[in-house]
Amino acid sequence: MTPFDTNRWTGIEGAALLAGAAGVLFQQPPLLLVAGLGVAFTAYAWFTDAPEPTLTVTRELSETAPDTGTDVHVTVTVRNVGDGALTDLRLIDGVPPALEVTDGSARLGTALRPGKSATFSYTVEAVRGEHTWDPLRAVVRSPSAETERSAERSPETATVLRCAPSLDATADLPLRGLTTQYTGRVATNVAGDGLEFYSTREYRRGDPLNRIDWNRRARTGKMATLEFREERAATVVLLVDARTESYVAPEEGEQNAVERGVDAATRAFSSLLDSGDRVGVAALSPHECWLSPGTGSDHRVRARRLFATNSALAPTPTDEAYFPIVAIRRLRRRLPADAQVLFFSPLADDFAVTAARRLDAYGHLVTVVSPDATVDDTPGHRLSRVERENRLARLRRAGVRVVDWGERPLATELARAGRRWSR
């Protein structure tokens, strides 16, 4: 790589000439000495060049598939396999943007003789997703620091950290009326087997004895059979709003709304699956993300892999083009007719409201779980908070259920919302 000037010694030539001219004009030997030193430094800068770095890199992780929140120690070893000494070497490791260095430093300044190596280490906190390290960047300067070269070096094999969510269950989710023919926990308006009393009917030969209304028999002498409200399973699609507009956070460094939504979706998936419901996953994102509703342990494994590695649910936004109207149409074609939607969105713009209302209008009952990423520390932030509150109100007026998820645990917000909806 061609070296470039750092301009560290810019102006020393002019200073040397000025000192020399002043020394001759005023007959001052010290100024002539200063001028000579300036010429010497200029020659030193001109005739030294930054060497080409010839390096090998080894990077090791203490764990490659940790749980979320685990500290992962990264050790990087760089060896000088060239013939020349690197007297001023700066190393910057390519830490994935979604990972935060919690201990140590991913940078090192050192000097390396031929055949020698340098090692540095740091710690990152594992977050959900698949994270690939970028190449290590090496910057080499000449002894005078007048020129420098920059190069990128990678290990022989890519460094990848895969962190899958645990799929811990959250509180029971408030599902709505669309159900399947399978037994579950959603109460219906259909009489049959269940726990909640629904009605009575005339006795028919063969009705089980434990369903006979013996109180009526004692009062009137007539036989009647008890009917209970039938409980069935639901088909639910967990839809995560992972558009670039949704990657908002109250403050820099805090968990953004997409990450909160994905975390909530992973817990909701486990809770629904444990309840016998059919669950699927989708995302509003430039990247493809679709898992058809299903049940069983194999389906749980597929969902865990999707939440961990699908690029649509990445912790950081993408700059790829996205056409939301087309995406909604494609999602509509995929949704089963009896599916209801749990939509995880911060409602950062009006399109999120449009998407929720449109899916609800197409017959897929929608419940919005909205992580609040707004603050009120500046006029602009207060305006964003008011706009979000207006979007919440518009959804409620349209008959869409909304869980406004602030700083409290999601289970607490779900319980509050469930009490409000049952009134």
Buried (B, 14 or more C-beta within 10 A) or exposed (E): EEBEEBEBBEEBBEBBEBBBEBBEEEEEEEBBEBBBEBBEBBEBBEEBBBBEBBBEBBBEBEBEEBEBEBEBBBBBBBBBEBEBBBBBBBBBBBBBEBBEBEEBEBEBEBEBEEEEBBEBBBBBBBBBBBBEBBBBBBBBBBBBBBBBBBBEBBBEEEBBBBBBBEBEBBBBBBBBEBBBEEBBBBBBEEBEEBEEEBEBBEBEEEBEEEBBBEEBEEEEEEBBBBBBBBBBBBBBBBBBBBBBBBBBBBEEEEBBBBBBBBBBBBBBBBBBBEBBBBBBBBBBBBBEBBBBBBBEEEBBEBBBBBBBBBBBBBBBBBEEEBEBEEBBEEBEEEBBEBBBBBBBBBBBBEBBBBBBBBBBEBEBBBBBBBBBBBEEEEEEEEEBBEBBBEBBEBBEEBEBBBBBBEEEEBBEBBBEBBEEEEE
